[in-house]
Amino acid sequence: MARKKRAKELQPNIKVRLDRRTIITVRDRSKLDFWREKYPALEILEESYDRPAVEEKKPVVAKKPAVKSAKKPAVKSAKKSAKKSG
């Protein structure tokens, strides 16, 4: 027997600036109070009730491996053959 799908509860996303460099996302008002105790000058940047927009990832360009020549230098092989015959 099929089950009824439950409606998903949307949790708030609260974007908060703690200091000039640090921005965090908080999901609960009680957590916001926790951060407010540590950073009294925090400012709320954005508050929404849906999931944050997924950023599109830029394609990563793989570096090509260094090309090694398949041919060995003739100098080395000539020295080896000279040693063997002498």
Biopython code that builds the backbone (N, CA, C, O; Angstrom):
import numpy as np
from Bio.PDB.StructureBuilder import StructureBuilder

atoms = [
    (1, "MET", "N", (0.838, -1.175, 0.000)),
    (1, "MET", "CA", (0.000, 0.000, 0.000)),
    (1, "MET", "C", (0.888, 1.246, 0.000)),
    (1, "MET", "O", (1.856, 1.316, 0.758)),
    (2, "ALA", "N", (0.575, 2.197, -0.819)),
    (2, "ALA", "CA", (1.378, 3.409, -0.939)),
    (2, "ALA", "C", (1.197, 4.294, 0.293)),
    (2, "ALA", "O", (0.116, 4.378, 0.876)),
    (3, "ARG", "N", (2.278, 4.938, 0.658)),
    (3, "ARG", "CA", (2.231, 5.840, 1.808)),
    (3, "ARG", "C", (2.125, 7.281, 1.341)),
    (3, "ARG", "O", (2.607, 7.653, 0.272)),
    (4, "LYS", "N", (1.487, 8.063, 2.166)),
    (4, "LYS", "CA", (1.333, 9.482, 1.855)),
    (4, "LYS", "C", (2.653, 10.198, 2.107)),
    (4, "LYS", "O", (3.281, 9.991, 3.145)),
    (5, "LYS", "N", (3.074, 11.027, 1.178)),
    (5, "LYS", "CA", (4.307, 11.786, 1.346)),
    (5, "LYS", "C", (4.078, 12.914, 2.341)),
    (5, "LYS", "O", (3.061, 13.608, 2.299)),
    (6, "ARG", "N", (5.029, 13.078, 3.222)),
    (6, "ARG", "CA", (4.945, 14.173, 4.188)),
    (6, "ARG", "C", (5.466, 15.459, 3.567)),
    (6, "ARG", "O", (6.398, 15.445, 2.763)),
    (7, "ALA", "N", (4.866, 16.542, 3.944)),
    (7, "ALA", "CA", (5.355, 17.844, 3.475)),
    (7, "ALA", "C", (6.638, 18.177, 4.225)),
    (7, "ALA", "O", (6.705, 18.046, 5.447)),
    (8, "LYS", "N", (7.636, 18.600, 3.497)),
    (8, "LYS", "CA", (8.906, 18.946, 4.123)),
    (8, "LYS", "C", (8.790, 20.297, 4.808)),
    (8, "LYS", "O", (8.250, 21.258, 4.260)),
    (9, "GLU", "N", (9.314, 20.335, 6.017)),
    (9, "GLU", "CA", (9.324, 21.603, 6.728)),
    (9, "GLU", "C", (10.550, 22.390, 6.303)),
    (9, "GLU", "O", (11.675, 21.895, 6.373)),
    (10, "LEU", "N", (10.330, 23.591, 5.871)),
    (10, "LEU", "CA", (11.446, 24.428, 5.455)),
    (10, "LEU", "C", (12.050, 25.097, 6.677)),
    (10, "LEU", "O", (11.356, 25.736, 7.468)),
    (11, "GLN", "N", (13.345, 24.939, 6.810)),
    (11, "GLN", "CA", (14.040, 25.555, 7.929)),
    (11, "GLN", "C", (14.631, 26.883, 7.467)),
    (11, "GLN", "O", (15.034, 27.024, 6.312)),
    (12, "PRO", "N", (14.680, 27.842, 8.367)),
    (12, "PRO", "CA", (15.229, 29.140, 7.955)),
    (12, "PRO", "C", (16.738, 29.072, 7.737)),
    (12, "PRO", "O", (17.455, 28.370, 8.449)),
    (13, "ASN", "N", (17.185, 29.796, 6.767)),
    (13, "ASN", "CA", (18.611, 30.007, 6.542)),
    (13, "ASN", "C", (18.886, 31.457, 6.885)),
    (13, "ASN", "O", (18.391, 32.370, 6.224)),
    (14, "ILE", "N", (19.673, 31.659, 7.918)),
    (14, "ILE", "CA", (19.976, 33.023, 8.348)),
    (14, "ILE", "C", (21.455, 33.250, 8.100)),
    (14, "ILE", "O", (22.302, 32.630, 8.743)),
    (15, "LYS", "N", (21.763, 34.128, 7.177)),
    (15, "LYS", "CA", (23.152, 34.441, 6.849)),
    (15, "LYS", "C", (23.600, 35.572, 7.751)),
    (15, "LYS", "O", (22.980, 36.634, 7.783)),
    (16, "VAL", "N", (24.696, 35.339, 8.494)),
    (16, "VAL", "CA", (25.136, 36.266, 9.526)),
    (16, "VAL", "C", (26.605, 36.622, 9.321)),
    (16, "VAL", "O", (27.429, 35.749, 9.049)),
    (17, "ARG", "N", (26.930, 37.913, 9.451)),
    (17, "ARG", "CA", (28.326, 38.353, 9.415)),
    (17, "ARG", "C", (28.780, 38.528, 10.857)),
    (17, "ARG", "O", (28.272, 39.381, 11.584)),
    (18, "LEU", "N", (29.770, 37.685, 11.267)),
    (18, "LEU", "CA", (30.275, 37.754, 12.632)),
    (18, "LEU", "C", (31.266, 38.894, 12.793)),
    (18, "LEU", "O", (31.180, 39.679, 13.737)),
    (19, "ASP", "N", (32.201, 38.974, 11.870)),
    (19, "ASP", "CA", (33.153, 40.081, 11.854)),
    (19, "ASP", "C", (33.385, 40.452, 10.398)),
    (19, "ASP", "O", (32.658, 39.985, 9.522)),
    (20, "ARG", "N", (34.361, 41.264, 10.131)),
    (20, "ARG", "CA", (34.507, 41.756, 8.751)),
    (20, "ARG", "C", (34.855, 40.675, 7.745)),
    (20, "ARG", "O", (34.643, 40.860, 6.547)),
    (21, "ARG", "N", (35.391, 39.535, 8.212)),
    (21, "ARG", "CA", (35.771, 38.468, 7.295)),
    (21, "ARG", "C", (34.877, 37.238, 7.349)),
    (21, "ARG", "O", (34.812, 36.482, 6.380)),
    (22, "THR", "N", (34.193, 37.026, 8.457)),
    (22, "THR", "CA", (33.510, 35.771, 8.701)),
    (22, "THR", "C", (32.006, 35.886, 8.488)),
    (22, "THR", "O", (31.330, 36.692, 9.127)),
    (23, "ILE", "N", (31.494, 35.051, 7.561)),
    (23, "ILE", "CA", (30.062, 34.968, 7.315)),
    (23, "ILE", "C", (29.654, 33.510, 7.508)),
    (23, "ILE", "O", (30.279, 32.609, 6.948)),
    (24, "ILE", "N", (28.601, 33.275, 8.305)),
    (24, "ILE", "CA", (28.127, 31.913, 8.539)),
    (24, "ILE", "C", (26.632, 31.850, 8.233)),
    (24, "ILE", "O", (25.962, 32.878, 8.137)),
    (25, "THR", "N", (26.119, 30.622, 8.080)),
    (25, "THR", "CA", (24.701, 30.395, 7.903)),
    (25, "THR", "C", (24.190, 29.636, 9.104)),
    (25, "THR", "O", (24.725, 28.584, 9.454)),
    (26, "VAL", "N", (23.153, 30.164, 9.742)),
    (26, "VAL", "CA", (22.584, 29.566, 10.948)),
    (26, "VAL", "C", (21.187, 29.061, 10.600)),
    (26, "VAL", "O", (20.458, 29.715, 9.855)),
    (27, "ARG", "N", (20.811, 27.901, 11.136)),
    (27, "ARG", "CA", (19.514, 27.304, 10.838)),
    (27, "ARG", "C", (18.479, 27.507, 11.940)),
    (27, "ARG", "O", (17.305, 27.197, 11.736)),
    (28, "ASP", "N", (18.881, 28.015, 13.093)),
    (28, "ASP", "CA", (17.976, 28.071, 14.230)),
    (28, "ASP", "C", (18.171, 29.391, 14.981)),
    (28, "ASP", "O", (19.294, 29.878, 15.106)),
    (29, "ARG", "N", (17.091, 29.956, 15.471)),
    (29, "ARG", "CA", (17.181, 31.214, 16.222)),
    (29, "ARG", "C", (17.967, 31.055, 17.516)),
    (29, "ARG", "O", (18.638, 31.992, 17.947)),
    (30, "SER", "N", (17.895, 29.875, 18.146)),
    (30, "SER", "CA", (18.648, 29.671, 19.383)),
    (30, "SER", "C", (20.154, 29.687, 19.105)),
    (30, "SER", "O", (20.940, 30.158, 19.928)),
    (31, "LYS", "N", (20.544, 29.171, 17.944)),
    (31, "LYS", "CA", (21.957, 29.217, 17.553)),
    (31, "LYS", "C", (22.387, 30.657, 17.265)),
    (31, "LYS", "O", (23.530, 31.038, 17.516)),
    (32, "LEU", "N", (21.463, 31.438, 16.741)),
    (32, "LEU", "CA", (21.765, 32.843, 16.486)),
    (32, "LEU", "C", (22.046, 33.570, 17.800)),
    (32, "LEU", "O", (22.949, 34.403, 17.875)),
    (33, "ASP", "N", (21.267, 33.248, 18.832)),
    (33, "ASP", "CA", (21.499, 33.840, 20.153)),
    (33, "ASP", "C", (22.864, 33.439, 20.708)),
    (33, "ASP", "O", (23.548, 34.245, 21.338)),
    (34, "PHE", "N", (23.256, 32.180, 20.467)),
    (34, "PHE", "CA", (24.568, 31.690, 20.900)),
    (34, "PHE", "C", (25.681, 32.528, 20.269)),
    (34, "PHE", "O", (26.604, 32.954, 20.963)),
    (35, "TRP", "N", (25.597, 32.767, 18.949)),
    (35, "TRP", "CA", (26.628, 33.540, 18.257)),
    (35, "TRP", "C", (26.583, 35.015, 18.667)),
    (35, "TRP", "O", (27.611, 35.692, 18.674)),
    (36, "ARG", "N", (25.391, 35.508, 19.007)),
    (36, "ARG", "CA", (25.265, 36.908, 19.416)),
    (36, "ARG", "C", (25.995, 37.161, 20.736)),
    (36, "ARG", "O", (26.511, 38.255, 20.966)),
    (37, "GLU", "N", (26.036, 36.133, 21.610)),
    (37, "GLU", "CA", (26.780, 36.270, 22.866)),
    (37, "GLU", "C", (28.276, 36.403, 22.593)),
    (37, "GLU", "O", (28.951, 37.205, 23.238)),
    (38, "LYS", "N", (28.792, 35.640, 21.659)),
    (38, "LYS", "CA", (30.218, 35.675, 21.347)),
    (38, "LYS", "C", (30.608, 36.886, 20.502)),
    (38, "LYS", "O", (31.696, 37.441, 20.659)),
    (39, "TYR", "N", (29.710, 37.288, 19.609)),
    (39, "TYR", "CA", (29.960, 38.417, 18.706)),
    (39, "TYR", "C", (28.803, 39.414, 18.834)),
    (39, "TYR", "O", (27.855, 39.352, 18.052)),
    (40, "PRO", "N", (28.864, 40.320, 19.796)),
    (40, "PRO", "CA", (27.742, 41.246, 20.007)),
    (40, "PRO", "C", (27.489, 42.182, 18.822)),
    (40, "PRO", "O", (26.381, 42.698, 18.678)),
    (41, "ALA", "N", (28.485, 42.405, 17.981)),
    (41, "ALA", "CA", (28.309, 43.321, 16.847)),
    (41, "ALA", "C", (27.914, 42.594, 15.563)),
    (41, "ALA", "O", (28.050, 43.154, 14.475)),
    (42, "LEU", "N", (27.425, 41.350, 15.670)),
    (42, "LEU", "CA", (27.078, 40.618, 14.447)),
    (42, "LEU", "C", (25.910, 41.282, 13.744)),
    (42, "LEU", "O", (25.077, 41.936, 14.371)),
    (43, "GLU", "N", (25.859, 41.102, 12.422)),
    (43, "GLU", "CA", (24.758, 41.665, 11.654)),
    (43, "GLU", "C", (24.143, 40.586, 10.779)),
    (43, "GLU", "O", (24.855, 39.773, 10.190)),
    (44, "ILE", "N", (22.821, 40.581, 10.697)),
    (44, "ILE", "CA", (22.096, 39.611, 9.882)),
    (44, "ILE", "C", (22.071, 40.138, 8.450)),
    (44, "ILE", "O", (21.582, 41.238, 8.191)),
    (45, "LEU", "N", (22.601, 39.345, 7.527)),
    (45, "LEU", "CA", (22.670, 39.767, 6.133)),
    (45, "LEU", "C", (21.427, 39.361, 5.358)),
    (45, "LEU", "O", (20.893, 40.143, 4.571)),
    (46, "GLU", "N", (20.965, 38.116, 5.588)),
    (46, "GLU", "CA", (19.873, 37.596, 4.784)),
    (46, "GLU", "C", (19.141, 36.527, 5.574)),
    (46, "GLU", "O", (19.757, 35.762, 6.316)),
    (47, "GLU", "N", (17.831, 36.477, 5.415)),
    (47, "GLU", "CA", (17.043, 35.443, 6.075)),
    (47, "GLU", "C", (16.058, 34.890, 5.059)),
    (47, "GLU", "O", (15.272, 35.637, 4.476)),
    (48, "SER", "N", (16.102, 33.572, 4.847)),
    (48, "SER", "CA", (15.197, 32.954, 3.890)),
    (48, "SER", "C", (14.722, 31.613, 4.437)),
    (48, "SER", "O", (15.300, 31.078, 5.383)),
    (49, "TYR", "N", (13.680, 31.083, 3.840)),
    (49, "TYR", "CA", (13.111, 29.831, 4.306)),
    (49, "TYR", "C", (13.246, 28.723, 3.281)),
    (49, "TYR", "O", (12.467, 27.769, 3.299)),
    (50, "ASP", "N", (14.188, 28.826, 2.414)),
    (50, "ASP", "CA", (14.424, 27.751, 1.468)),
    (50, "ASP", "C", (15.891, 27.403, 1.459)),
    (50, "ASP", "O", (16.703, 28.055, 2.116)),
    (51, "ARG", "N", (16.213, 26.406, 0.734)),
    (51, "ARG", "CA", (17.617, 25.983, 0.661)),
    (51, "ARG", "C", (18.422, 27.024, -0.101)),
    (51, "ARG", "O", (17.903, 27.674, -1.008)),
    (52, "PRO", "N", (19.696, 27.185, 0.268)),
    (52, "PRO", "CA", (20.520, 28.156, -0.466)),
    (52, "PRO", "C", (20.717, 27.707, -1.909)),
    (52, "PRO", "O", (20.754, 26.511, -2.200)),
    (53, "ALA", "N", (20.840, 28.659, -2.787)),
    (53, "ALA", "CA", (21.031, 28.352, -4.201)),
    (53, "ALA", "C", (22.341, 27.606, -4.389)),
    (53, "ALA", "O", (23.367, 27.970, -3.815)),
    (54, "VAL", "N", (22.293, 26.561, -5.199)),
    (54, "VAL", "CA", (23.487, 25.762, -5.451)),
    (54, "VAL", "C", (24.329, 26.491, -6.478)),
    (54, "VAL", "O", (23.858, 26.833, -7.563)),
    (55, "GLU", "N", (25.563, 26.718, -6.123)),
    (55, "GLU", "CA", (26.453, 27.408, -7.048)),
    (55, "GLU", "C", (26.890, 26.441, -8.136)),
    (55, "GLU", "O", (27.186, 25.276, -7.869)),
    (56, "GLU", "N", (26.927, 26.937, -9.358)),
    (56, "GLU", "CA", (27.386, 26.102, -10.447)),
    (56, "GLU", "C", (28.899, 25.963, -10.352)),
    (56, "GLU", "O", (29.629, 26.945, -10.215)),
    (57, "LYS", "N", (29.341, 24.724, -10.428)),
    (57, "LYS", "CA", (30.778, 24.489, -10.347)),
    (57, "LYS", "C", (31.401, 24.722, -11.709)),
    (57, "LYS", "O", (30.880, 24.287, -12.736)),
    (58, "LYS", "N", (32.509, 25.406, -11.696)),
    (58, "LYS", "CA", (33.219, 25.646, -12.934)),
    (58, "LYS", "C", (33.952, 24.371, -13.314)),
    (58, "LYS", "O", (34.495, 23.695, -12.440)),
    (59, "PRO", "N", (33.984, 24.024, -14.600)),
    (59, "PRO", "CA", (34.686, 22.806, -14.988)),
    (59, "PRO", "C", (36.174, 22.942, -14.708)),
    (59, "PRO", "O", (36.794, 23.964, -15.004)),
    (60, "VAL", "N", (36.723, 21.896, -14.137)),
    (60, "VAL", "CA", (38.133, 21.903, -13.801)),
    (60, "VAL", "C", (38.908, 21.399, -15.009)),
    (60, "VAL", "O", (38.645, 20.308, -15.515)),
    (61, "VAL", "N", (39.854, 22.189, -15.463)),
    (61, "VAL", "CA", (40.669, 21.801, -16.598)),
    (61, "VAL", "C", (41.858, 21.016, -16.069)),
    (61, "VAL", "O", (42.680, 21.534, -15.313)),
    (62, "ALA", "N", (41.933, 19.756, -16.481)),
    (62, "ALA", "CA", (43.018, 18.906, -16.014)),
    (62, "ALA", "C", (44.306, 19.276, -16.748)),
    (62, "ALA", "O", (44.314, 19.533, -17.952)),
    (63, "LYS", "N", (45.375, 19.291, -15.987)),
    (63, "LYS", "CA", (46.667, 19.594, -16.600)),
    (63, "LYS", "C", (47.146, 18.375, -17.370)),
    (63, "LYS", "O", (46.985, 17.239, -16.925)),
    (64, "LYS", "N", (47.731, 18.625, -18.519)),
    (64, "LYS", "CA", (48.255, 17.525, -19.321)),
    (64, "LYS", "C", (49.583, 17.077, -18.729)),
    (64, "LYS", "O", (50.396, 17.908, -18.323)),
    (65, "PRO", "N", (49.807, 15.769, -18.678)),
    (65, "PRO", "CA", (51.094, 15.299, -18.151)),
    (65, "PRO", "C", (52.232, 15.697, -19.088)),
    (65, "PRO", "O", (52.040, 15.878, -20.290)),
    (66, "ALA", "N", (53.399, 15.825, -18.513)),
    (66, "ALA", "CA", (54.566, 16.201, -19.306)),
    (66, "ALA", "C", (54.861, 15.108, -20.328)),
    (66, "ALA", "O", (54.801, 13.917, -20.025)),
    (67, "VAL", "N", (55.178, 15.538, -21.536)),
    (67, "VAL", "CA", (55.458, 14.574, -22.605)),
    (67, "VAL", "C", (56.924, 14.182, -22.531)),
    (67, "VAL", "O", (57.821, 15.022, -22.601)),
    (68, "LYS", "N", (57.139, 12.888, -22.388)),
    (68, "LYS", "CA", (58.513, 12.385, -22.365)),
    (68, "LYS", "C", (58.798, 11.733, -23.710)),
    (68, "LYS", "O", (57.954, 11.029, -24.263)),
    (69, "SER", "N", (59.971, 11.971, -24.216)),
    (69, "SER", "CA", (60.302, 11.391, -25.514)),
    (69, "SER", "C", (60.576, 9.903, -25.350)),
    (69, "SER", "O", (61.190, 9.477, -24.372)),
    (70, "ALA", "N", (60.119, 9.129, -26.305)),
    (70, "ALA", "CA", (60.288, 7.673, -26.250)),
    (70, "ALA", "C", (61.689, 7.258, -26.692)),
    (70, "ALA", "O", (62.155, 6.170, -26.354)),
    (71, "LYS", "N", (62.350, 8.117, -27.439)),
    (71, "LYS", "CA", (63.680, 7.786, -27.946)),
    (71, "LYS", "C", (64.731, 8.060, -26.888)),
    (71, "LYS", "O", (64.697, 9.091, -26.216)),
    (72, "LYS", "N", (65.649, 7.146, -26.744)),
    (72, "LYS", "CA", (66.762, 7.358, -25.829)),
    (72, "LYS", "C", (67.878, 8.049, -26.593)),
    (72, "LYS", "O", (68.031, 7.841, -27.797)),
    (73, "PRO", "N", (68.644, 8.854, -25.914)),
    (73, "PRO", "CA", (69.743, 9.525, -26.613)),
    (73, "PRO", "C", (70.741, 8.506, -27.173)),
    (73, "PRO", "O", (71.042, 7.502, -26.528)),
    (74, "ALA", "N", (71.238, 8.770, -28.354)),
    (74, "ALA", "CA", (72.158, 7.849, -29.027)),
    (74, "ALA", "C", (73.517, 7.812, -28.326)),
    (74, "ALA", "O", (74.254, 6.837, -28.472)),
    (75, "VAL", "N", (73.851, 8.833, -27.585)),
    (75, "VAL", "CA", (75.150, 8.907, -26.927)),
    (75, "VAL", "C", (75.288, 7.791, -25.891)),
    (75, "VAL", "O", (76.330, 7.137, -25.828)),
    (76, "LYS", "N", (74.275, 7.569, -25.095)),
    (76, "LYS", "CA", (74.344, 6.551, -24.054)),
    (76, "LYS", "C", (74.485, 5.155, -24.654)),
    (76, "LYS", "O", (75.299, 4.358, -24.185)),
    (77, "SER", "N", (73.704, 4.855, -25.679)),
    (77, "SER", "CA", (73.760, 3.524, -26.274)),
    (77, "SER", "C", (75.108, 3.283, -26.969)),
    (77, "SER", "O", (75.602, 2.156, -26.984)),
    (78, "ALA", "N", (75.697, 4.327, -27.536)),
    (78, "ALA", "CA", (76.992, 4.185, -28.190)),
    (78, "ALA", "C", (78.064, 3.896, -27.152)),
    (78, "ALA", "O", (78.975, 3.112, -27.417)),
    (79, "LYS", "N", (77.978, 4.518, -25.964)),
    (79, "LYS", "CA", (78.974, 4.270, -24.927)),
    (79, "LYS", "C", (78.868, 2.830, -24.425)),
    (79, "LYS", "O", (79.886, 2.178, -24.196)),
    (80, "LYS", "N", (77.648, 2.336, -24.253)),
    (80, "LYS", "CA", (77.465, 0.970, -23.754)),
    (80, "LYS", "C", (78.006, -0.038, -24.741)),
    (80, "LYS", "O", (78.682, -0.985, -24.339)),
    (81, "SER", "N", (77.729, 0.138, -26.029)),
    (81, "SER", "CA", (78.198, -0.813, -27.040)),
    (81, "SER", "C", (79.725, -0.754, -27.161)),
    (81, "SER", "O", (80.354, -1.775, -27.438)),
    (82, "ALA", "N", (80.323, 0.403, -26.962)),
    (82, "ALA", "CA", (81.776, 0.536, -27.034)),
    (82, "ALA", "C", (82.422, -0.213, -25.871)),
    (82, "ALA", "O", (83.480, -0.817, -26.046)),
    (83, "LYS", "N", (81.814, -0.186, -24.699)),
    (83, "LYS", "CA", (82.346, -0.880, -23.525)),
    (83, "LYS", "C", (82.277, -2.394, -23.722)),
    (83, "LYS", "O", (83.213, -3.105, -23.354)),
    (84, "LYS", "N", (81.185, -2.893, -24.295)),
    (84, "LYS", "CA", (80.993, -4.328, -24.491)),
    (84, "LYS", "C", (81.999, -4.911, -25.484)),
    (84, "LYS", "O", (82.530, -5.998, -25.257)),
    (85, "SER", "N", (82.261, -4.216, -26.556)),
    (85, "SER", "CA", (83.176, -4.737, -27.582)),
    (85, "SER", "C", (84.631, -4.563, -27.205)),
    (85, "SER", "O", (85.475, -5.234, -27.799)),
    (86, "GLY", "N", (84.980, -3.719, -26.267)),
    (86, "GLY", "CA", (86.367, -3.409, -25.943)),
    (86, "GLY", "C", (86.940, -4.179, -24.855)),
    (86, "GLY", "O", (88.106, -3.987, -24.510)),
]
sb = StructureBuilder()
sb.init_structure("model")
sb.init_model(0)
sb.init_chain("A")
sb.init_seg("    ")
for serial, (resi, resn, name, xyz) in enumerate(atoms, 1):
    if name == "N":
        sb.init_residue(resn, " ", resi, " ")
    sb.init_atom(name, np.array(xyz, "f"), 0.0, 1.0, " ", f" {name:<3s}", serial, name[0])
structure = sb.get_structure()
